[in-house]
Amino acid sequence: QVQLAESGGGTVQAGGSLRLSCAASGSISRIFAMGWFRQVPGKQRELVALINKGGKQIYADTVKGRFTISSDYAKSTVYLQMNSLKPDDSAVYYCVAQRLLREDSWGQGTQVTVDS
């Protein structure tokens, strides 16, 4: 099992910035990628950004140029720097750890609210 501890959510004005952090613990040896998804009520959870151990990054089109994902796999930690936030970015943000031959592990989620 992998446990994920998220932090950094909150409320910010449109145009502002937030930084999310997620630290993994437990059975972390098989982790090959970590990242963030988000979900709003009534909609499916959607990819925000992923980064693998080789540094390859994937972003949703809606956040490209505004969000930056980074990682410190020595600490099993991933970060999401969110700039130029928009009200449409308001959601619960979930950290995910992807492991070889295992199901994905998910954090509890952290609320991000962007006021217009």
Buried (B, 14 or more C-beta within 10 A) or exposed (E): EBBBBBEBBEEBEBEBEBBBBBBBEEBBEEBEBBBBBBBEEEEEBEBBBBBBEEEEBEBBEBBEEBBBBBBEBEEBBBBBBBBEBBEEBBBBBBBBBBBEEEEEBBBEBBEBBBEE
